[in-house]
Amino acid sequence: MGQRRASLGREFGFLWGAHAVSSLGTGLAFGAFSIVAITVLEATAEQVSMLAGAGLVVGAVLAVPLGPWLETRAKRPVMVALGLIRFAVLASIPAAHLLGALTFAHLLLVSIVTAAAKIAFGAASGAYLRSIVRPDQLVAANSRFESVTWSTTVVGPPAGGVLIGLFGPVVTVAVDAVSYLLSALGIAAIATPEESATPCSRSRRWTDLFEGWRYILSVPSLRALLFNSLLVNGLIMAAEPPLAALMLGHLGFSAWEYGLAFAIPCIGGFLGARFAPAVVARFGECWALRVMGTLRACWPLGLAFVQPGWIGLATVVVTETGLIVCCALFNPVLAAHRLKRTDPALQARVLTAWSISSAMSIAAFTLLWGAVAHLLGARGAIALAGILMLATPLLLTRRVLRLDIPVAGGTSREPVGARAPRSPNRQRR
């Protein structure tokens, strides 16, 4: 493993370090927006829900035109600029607070801008990653990103809770802002010239905005993996509010027990991500996607049977650990497969379309499951999500995942049984 990490190169080290710093800042500021809205602005429950939901949805909609725009730009300067933008908008919150000018509309605007910037940064980062590591290194590179995500999830929120307790939520937002500044500086320090961006066509049509989705739907494995991810992520996130209501309300768990039940399993996420390259090397990419995609669907139903006391707490910890380990093994392989199966000329558009679809599906499932919980109760809503999850592996058949011709040398080829759309730079306008 050490040799594989060393071979990823200096450029990847800077990119990975920038991701680690910004992820830690995000973890430290986990929930800070809601706490600022409640404690500083005395926002209502409806306003807090709007802050979370509307920011995500509107930010995703605003990110739609960014995919085509990113395709014709060098990715590293874009990532630096997006880091500086996130620093500036987040830093405006403590600045406005000091001046006594902080409003709910200000918080909502910052939430929207950061959501759109996050999607754009993810697309630019994914496209840039493909230009600095070899195709056979993509699983190892994405596993390192995944391990950082789970590590900061374990460390960040508890440490952020201490910071909020000592200095207040506005200070944690300032710390998050600084993390994006440091991230931008780290990416700017990369000295190696970047590959040339895709040439810009002379004119663009509004239909170009949907080129990423058209490409995904034309490639059998990408299409299946997208729908699988939308269902799995949507159902997992939709079950979280009913589970919180069940544990903190009906079952009487304390806040620290609830936090502990979800912090411990994240250690499994770190371990799962670290083992992803070895699993792919031993069993292959198709096997990892099918088996891990199947196993992760088996765990959530267990949350419907949580009982009071330490047995119930252990049930949540074991169930969440199993789910997170499988997700942490699955996600880097999915990210690598998606990069290798995507035409380089459409990389940013595909990644942007994927992120937007994920954000919108999570918002839709969360809203829908609020109504389901009202009708079936918290335990019934959790059970229904778990039952539906059991059907998601049906999308990950061996035939579908192997329909694509393997990509060699970092260049993508047309998938068998589907005609990929031409790149914009090849089309005559």
N, C-alpha and C positions, 0 to 999 in steps of 0.2 A: 504493500500500500504506500509506503514511504517513497519508493521509486516512482510510482505512478504520480504521486503528488508533485514530486520534484520536476517531472517531465512536463508539467502543465505550463511552465514558463513564467517569466517575470511579469508579463502583461496580465496574465490571469491572477497573479498574486496581488497586484494593485486592484483589480476588479473585485476579487474576493474580499480583500480588506475593506474596500469601500462599502460592499454589501454588508459586511459584518458590523461596521460602525453604525450605518443607518438602521440596520435591524435591531441593534441594541437600543438605539435611541427610541425607536418605535415601541419596543417592549417596555422601556421605562415609562413611556407616556401612555401606556395602555389604559383606555378608559378616561384619560384626562379631559378630553373634550366634554364628555357627559358630566364629569364632576365640575368642570368650570361652569357649564351651563346651569347646573343645579345650585351650586354653592355661591357662585359669584353673581349670576344673572337671575337666580330664582326661577329657572325655567320649569314649565309643567312637564308631566310625563309625555304628553303628546308632542311637545316641542323637542324633547330629547330623542324620541323615536324619529321625528322628522330629520333631526340632525344626522342621525345614523343612516336612515334609509334614503332620504332625498339626496344627501351628499353623494352616496354611492351611485345612485341611478343617474342623476344629472351629470355627475362626473364621467360616467361611462358613455353617456350620449355625446358629451362634448369631445370625447376622445375619438369618436368615429372618424372625423376627417384627418386625424393625426397619422393614421396608418399610411395612406398614400404620401403624405408630406414627409414622413420619416424615411420612406424608401429612397428618396432622392437626396438625402443628406448624409454626411459623415456621422456615424453614430456616436463617437466619443465626445465631440463638442456638444451634441444634443444632450447627452447624459449629464455633462457638466452644467449646462444651462438649466436643465430640469432640477438638478440638485440645488442650484442657487435660487431657483424660483421657489422651491419648497422651503428653503431656509428663510427667504424673505417673507412669504405669506405666514409661516408659522411664527416668525419673530414679531410679526405685527400684532399678535395677540398679547404678549406681555407688554409691548410698547403701548398699545391702546389701553391696557389695564392700568398701567402707571399714570396715564393721562386722564383716566376716568372716562374714557370714550368707548369702552368695549360694549358691543351690542350683540344680540342673538343673530341678527342679520350678518354681522361680521364673522361670527363663528361658522355660520352656514356657508358663507362664501369661501372661507378658508377650507372647509370640508370638501366642497365641490372642486376647488382648484387642486387640492392635494390628491383627490381621487383620480382626476383626469391625468395629473402628472405621474402618478404611480403606474397607471396603465401604459402611458407613453414610455416611461423609463424602462418598464419590463420588456416592452417590444424592442426598444433600442439595445438594451443589454443583451437580450437573447440573440439578436442579429449580430451584435459585436462579438459575442462569445464564439460564434461559429467561425469568425475570421481569425481568432487567435489560438484556437486549439484544433487538433485534428479530429476527424469524425469518430475515430476509435477512442478518443479521450472525452467525448461529450458526457457519457454516463458518469465517469469519475468527477468531471467538473461540476455537473449538476448535483451530484451527491454531496459535494462540499458545500454548495449553496444550501441544500436541504438541511444538512447537519447544523449549519449556522442558524437557520430559521428555528429549529427545535431547541437549540441551545439557548438562544436569546428568549425564547418563549418560557423556558424554565427559570432563567435568571431575571429577565426584565421586569415582568409584572410585580413579583414580590419586592424587588429593589425599588421599583417605581412607587409601590405603596408606601414604603418607608420615606421616600423623598416627598411624596404628597403629604404624608403625616407631619413631616418636619418643616417643609417650606411651602406647601400648598400646590395645587394643580397647575397654576400658571407657570411656576418655575420648571416643572417637568416638561411643559410644552416648549419652554426656552431651551432646555437640554436637547429635546428632540430636534429643534431647529438647528442647533449647533452640530448635531450628528450629520445632518444633510450637508452642511457647509464642509465638514471634514471629509465626507464622502466625495463631494465634488472636487475638492483639492486632491484627493487620492487618485481619482480618475484622470484629472488634468496632468498628473505627474507621469503618466504613461508616455514615453518618448517615441516608441516605435510607430512609424507611419501606418495609417489605417488603409485597408483595401479601398479602392475607388468605389464610390457610391453608384447605384444604378442611375444611368443617364435619365434626365428628366425629359419626358415627351413634350412636344411643342404645345399641346393643348390637352386638357383633361375634361372628362365628362363626369357628371354626378354619379354615374354607375360605377366609376372607379372606386368609390367609397366602399363598395360591397365586394371588391375583388378578392379580399381575404376569405370571406365566407364562401364565395364561389369555388375558390381553390380547395378549401377544406372539404366541401361537399363532393368534389370531383375525385378525391383520393379515398378509397374505401377504408383504409386503416385510420386515417385522420378523422373521417366522418364518424366512424364507430367510436373512436376514443373521445371525440368531442361530446357526443350525446351521452356516453357513459359518464364522463366527468361532470357534465351539467346535472345529471340526475343524482349522482353520488354526492357531490359537493352541496347541491341544493337541499337534499334530504338530510344530510348531516347537520347543516347549519339551521334548517327549519326545526329540527328536534331540540336544539339547544334551549330556546326560551321555555318550552314546556318542561324540559328536564330541570331547569333552574327553578321553575315554579313548584315542581313536584318535590325537589330535594329541600329547598329553603322554606317552603310553605307546609305542605301536607306531611312530609316526613320529618321535619324539624331539624335538619342539619344546620350547623352554624356556618357563618360566612367563611371562616378559616378552613373548616372541613370541606366545604364546597370547592374552595380554591385548591386545597391539597389534592382533591380527587382528580383534578385536571392538570396539576403541575407535575406530579410524579410520572404519569404516562408519557410526558414529553421527553423524558430521558430515553424511553424506548424509541422515540422518533429519531433522536441523535444516533442511536446504535443502528437502527434500520437503515438510515441514510448512508452510514459508513460501510455497511455490508452490501449495498446495491451493486457496486462494480464487481465484487466477487461473485455475486449471484448471477449476474449477466455473463460473466466469463465462464462460469460453470454450466449454466443451463440455457443460456441464450436469451435474447431480447424478447422474442415472442412468448417464450415460456414464462418469463418474469411478469410480463403484462397480463397474461391470462390467469396465472395462478395467484399472483398478488391481488389482481383485480377481483378475483372470486373470493379470496379469503377476507378481504376488507369488507365485503358485503355481508359477511356472516356475523359480525360482531354487534352492530347497533341494536338489533332486536333484544339483546340481553338487557339493555337499559330500561326496558319496559317492566322488568321484574325486580327493580331495586326496592329493598325493604329498609326500615329504620335500623339504626344502630351500626356497629362496626362491620357486620356482615354486608349490609347494604353499601357501606363505604368501600369495602373491599371489592364488591361486585362492580361498582363504577370504575375503580382503579384498574381491575383486570380487563374489563371490557374496553375501556378507553386505551389501555396499553396495547392490546391486540390490534385494535383499529388503527392506532397511530403507527405502530411498527409496519403494518402492511402498507399504509399510505406512504410512509417514508421510503419504503422500498420501491413502491410503484411510481411515485412522482418523478424521481430523476430519470428513470427509464422512459417514462412518457415524454419528458422534456427533450431528451436526446433523440428519441424516435421522431418527434415533431420537427426538430431542426433538420434531421437527415432526410426526411421525406418532403421537405418544402423547397420549392424552387428558390434559389438565393435572391432572385429579383423580386420575390413576393414575401420575403421573410418578415419584414416589419408589419406588413398588412395582415398576414396570417396570425402573428402573435397578438397584434392589437385586437383583431376580431375575436380571438380565443378569450382574451381577458375581458373584453366587453360582454361577451356571451356569458361568461362565468359570473360576473358581477350582477348582470340582469337576472340570471336564473336564481341566484341566491336571494336577491331581493324579492322575486316573485314567490319562491317557495316559502320564504319567511312570512310574507303577508298571508299567503294561503293557509299556512299551518296555524296562524292565529285563529282563523275561522274554524279549522278542524279541531283545535283544542277547545274552542268554545262549545262545539257540538259533542265531542267524544271525551272531553276531559284531558288532562295532561298525560296520563298514562296511556290512554287510547291513541292520542296523537303520536306519542313516541313509538307505540307498537305498530301503527300504520306505516310510519316512515321506515321502520325496520323491516316490515314485510315487503314493502316496495323495493327496498334495497336488495333483497334476495334475487330480484329479477334482473338487476343491472348487468351481471356477468354474461347474460345471453347476447349482449352486443359484442363481446370480446371472443369471438370464435377464432379458431386457428386459421381457418380459410381466409377470413377477412384480414387478419393481421399479417398474413403472408402474401396477400395479393399484389403488394407493391414490389417492383424490382428494387433490390438493395442498391443503395446509393454508394458510389465509390468515389474516392478522391474529393469529397466535398461537393460534388455536382449532383443535382437531382435529375431523375429521368421520369418519363411519363409512366404512370401506374398502369398495370395490366387491367384491362376491363373498364378503364375510365380515361377519358381524354382530358388532360389538365388544360385549363385555359392558358392562352398565350400571355407571356409577360407584356406589360404595358409598353416597354421599350421596343417590343417586336411588332406591335400593332401599328397599323397605318391610321392616323387620325384624319 
